[in-house]
Every structure is written in C-alpha cells, then in structure tokens.
Amino acid sequence: MRRLRTASARRLSAIFAIATALALTAGIAQGALTGAGPTPSPKALANAVLDAFNAPEPDGVTAKIHFTNALLPSGSLPGGAGSPLASGADGRLWIQKSGDFRVELQSDAGDAQIVAIGRKVTVYDASSNTLYRATLPDEAGDVTKPGDHGNEKLTLAKIQKALDRLAKTWTVSGAEPTTTAGQPTYTVKISPKDDGGLLGAAELAWDSVRGAPLRAAVYAQGNSSPVLQLEATDVSYDAVADSDVNVAPPAGAKVTDLTPGASKHAGMEHAKTEHADVQGVAAVQRELGFALHAPDKLAGLPRKEVRLISMDGDKAALTIYGKGFGAIAVLQHKTTPSKDAKGKGGGESALRLPEINIDGATGSELATALGTVVTFERGGMSYVVAGSVPPVAAENAARGLK
C-alpha cells in the first residue's frame, strides 16, 4: 500500500505533532506489544522494511484506536479530564487508499475530530468548540510526485544504507516480532545516542503482511510507559467511503489557522522572505528596534545560532543554544498593547500554568515529560524559552537573559 503507507504515514506523524501541540496549549498502551496473538517469523530489519513497502495494498483501513497523552502531570488540566487531545481517549480511525483519513477521539468532555484531505488538515475540539486548521507543505502532502526520489525502485541495499546512516546518531533495534490489534507486526525502537534531551525512545509497529502502521509511541527518559502513543486495538482492511472521512465541523466553531505564514498582517510573508538570511548577533541586532539579549552561553550551553524572524509581522530574534534534542531555543520580541491587555486572560477553559519568578519578572512555566516552556515579560520585551530540558534548566536559561 505504497500510496497509503507513504502519504498517510507522513501526514499521520504531522497530525500527531499538531495534536501534541494542541494538548500543550489546551491544557497509546504497552499491552499491545505483549498481548496474545500471532507473531511473524524473525526477520532482519532491512528485509522487514522492504517487505512492508512491497506488500499488497489494501483498499483502506478502519480501526478502533487508543490515544495516550501523559505529557502533562495529573491534575494540571482545568476542568478535570478536559479535551481528549490533552488527556487521551479511545476512538476510531479511517484511512482511504488515497491516504486521506479521519481520527475520532471520544470523551465525556466532547469529541475531537482530526481530518486530513489532501494537504488540508483540520482538528476540531468539541470541548472548546474550536477548529484548528493547517495546510501541510507539499512534501508532506504527496511524496510520490513525478521527478522525486519516491518513484525510484526501493532495494534492500538502499534500505540498509539508510539504516546505517541512522545508526550513526541513533540506537536502532531489530525488527522485533510482536502482535498489535490482533495482527502479526514488527516493532522497531530507536533512541538517541547522544544528547536526546528528555526524549528516551520512539517505537513504531507495522503489519507484517500489509505494511500498515498500527502503533506509534514516544517515551521520556527513564520512563518505561509511553508519554504519547497512538495504537490500533482492532483493525480491518476494507474500502473506506468518502462519508467516513470527509466530515465537516460545526459551522459556529471558533477557527484558529496554524498554517505556517498565516497572519492577519498582510506583509508577513514578505517579511519572512526578507528576514530569511539575516543571521548572527551583529546582523540581527542591526535589524531590531530593541536590545538583543543573546549571551555566548546560556544554562551551560554555547550559542549556536541567532536568526531574524517574523512574529505576527514584527521583527523578532530566535537564538539556539546547544544542539540536538537537548538544545534550548529563545524567542525575543517586543510586546504590544494588545498582547499586554490580553496576555493574562484566557477564560475558564484556558490552561492555567504555574507562575515563576525570573529575577523580579513574573513568568509562567509549562513543564511536560518531554520538555519545558518558560514565558515572561520584562522591560517591554517578551521572552519564550523552550527545550527538551528539565524545568530547572529552562529557568536558569531564562534568568541568564541579561
């Protein structure tokens, strides 16, 4: 199922990332690997991957699913369980042969619908009556365009070469014979060799006969249970009707556009292009209308990059400290009257974050199993410090911005 495996698998990973981000701002299970059921014969990883891409393509996939989200500590969400995107839930998944799909998560607080049609993606959260939408980049929407490498014949040698490159920076397991949703599957686990931040490992399980991905999981360091997991618990491979996928959200939903470059400011896209090559402390400082705070080191990490970017159409600075998953990113920009007036609000459904003191400035902190985000304002400036690091590292970085 090459079309379904390539297009939908990449888009599903993109949706997984979007759902994770929404869970953070909105304030699947280990038993699938060990449950009884058929397991495939042992096979080298490269052979298992090649066989998955060459497997007969089904007409579609319908599955019962379970989504686990343990990013946020228990009790940190307002109103109890909250959105199924933030707290996890059971649901259904439909994938058409074209790669278009819909995910439905069900909860007492209201269902969530994730729909991908072509490059258009919508995420509807009934608990807040909010529709999030985005248009994915071309390469994420269709990886089989004429003239790209997706049309080249995939060989065992090419797969092994790619795995050898991956093994230089990641520890890669073999293809472990497992059972997922009652189907024989192979599971591969990868973990960073060097600084992976708080990321411990990631796993992917796919149907050994049809090649369909049936489970994806992410683990935090030192945690044997996944903090993020999407798994099928029951699956069938039959054609999926358009009506099962193309489901429109309610007409009265609040809309948030997450498409990169989307803005109410007409000149934002021009500003992004104009700023793309402005790098380095001196060059960025010349473009800014405020003092850039970018010390040589922050929280013990060396400064690696300073870049001029656009923030709601205004000039801002992005500085990266360290490298890999353990890096820390700092976003610095001017606050505006509208942000000052509204920044402390949020209503009853907003995620109320713990407040922290940053050398006299009041900030907020979002600490998750995979990373920390600290925000604060000082002297008419707004700062965001984020990284796959413990809270103490992010707080130390925030206090070092002088």
C-alpha positions, 0 to 999 in steps of 0.5 A, a space after each residue: 500500500 505504497 500510496 497509503 503507507 507513504 502519504 498517510 504515514 507522513 501526514 499521520 506523524 504531522 497530525 500527531 505533532 499538531 495534536 501534541 501541540 494542541 494538548 500543550 496549549 489546551 491544557 497509546 498502551 504497552 499491552 499491545 506489544 505483549 498481548 496474545 496473538 500471532 507473531 511473524 517469523 524473525 526477520 532482519 530489519 532491512 528485509 522487514 522494511 522492504 517487505 512492508 513497502 512491497 506488500 499488497 495494498 489494501 483498499 483502506 483501513 478502519 480501526 478502533 484506536 487508543 490515544 495516550 497523552 501523559 505529557 502533562 502531570 495529573 491534575 494540571 488540566 482545568 476542568 478535570 479530564 478536559 479535551 481528549 487531545 490533552 488527556 487521551 481517549 479511545 476512538 476510531 480511525 479511517 484511512 482511504 487508499 488515497 491516504 486521506 483519513 479521519 481520527 475520532 477521539 471520544 470523551 465525556 468532555 466532547 469529541 475531537 475530530 482530526 481530518 486530513 484531505 489532501 494537504 488540508 488538515 483540520 482538528 476540531 475540539 468539541 470541548 472548546 468548540 474550536 477548529 484548528 486548521 493547517 495546510 501541510 507543505 507539499 512534501 508532506 502532502 504527496 511524496 510520490 510526485 513525478 521527478 522525486 526520489 519516491 518513484 525510484 525502485 526501493 532495494 534492500 541495499 538502499 534500505 540498509 544504507 539508510 539504516 546505517 546512516 541512522 545508526 550513526 546518531 541513533 540506537 536502532 533495534 531489530 525488527 522485533 516480532 510482536 502482535 498489535 490489534 490482533 495482527 502479526 507486526 514488527 516493532 522497531 525502537 530507536 533512541 538517541 545516542 547522544 544528547 536526546 534531551 528528555 526524549 528516551 525512545 520512539 517505537 513504531 509497529 507495522 503489519 507484517 503482511 500489509 505494511 500498515 502502521 498500527 502503533 506509534 509511541 514516544 517515551 521520556 527518559 527513564 520512563 518505561 510507559 509511553 508519554 504519547 502513543 497512538 495504537 490500533 486495538 482492532 483493525 480491518 482492511 476494507 474500502 473506506 467511503 468518502 462519508 467516513 472521512 470527509 466530515 465537516 465541523 460545526 459551522 459556529 466553531 471558533 477557527 484558529 489557522 496554524 498554517 505556517 505564514 498565516 497572519 492577519 498582517 498582510 506583509 508577513 510573508 514578505 517579511 519572512 522572505 526578507 528576514 530569511 538570511 539575516 543571521 548572527 548577533 551583529 546582523 540581527 541586532 542591526 535589524 531590531 528596534 530593541 536590545 538583543 539579549 543573546 549571551 555566548 552561553 546560556 544554562 551551560 550551553 554555547 550559542 549556536 545560532 541567532 536568526 531574524 524572524 517574523 512574529 505576527 509581522 514584527 521583527 523578532 530574534 530566535 537564538 539556539 543554544 546547544 544542539 540536538 534534542 537537548 538544545 534550548 531555543 529563545 524567542 525575543 520580541 517586543 510586546 504590544 498593547 494588545 498582547 499586554 491587555 490580553 496576555 493574562 486572560 484566557 477564560 475558564 477553559 484556558 490552561 492555567 500554568 504555574 507562575 515563576 519568578 525570573 529575577 523580579 519578572 513574573 513568568 509562567 512555566 509549562 513543564 511536560 515529560 518531554 520538555 519545558 516552556 518558560 514565558 515572561 515579560 520584562 522591560 517591554 520585551 517578551 521572552 519564550 524559552 523552550 527545550 527538551 530540558 528539565 524545568 530547572 534548566 529552562 529557568 536558569 536559561 531564562 534568568 541568564 537573559 541579561 
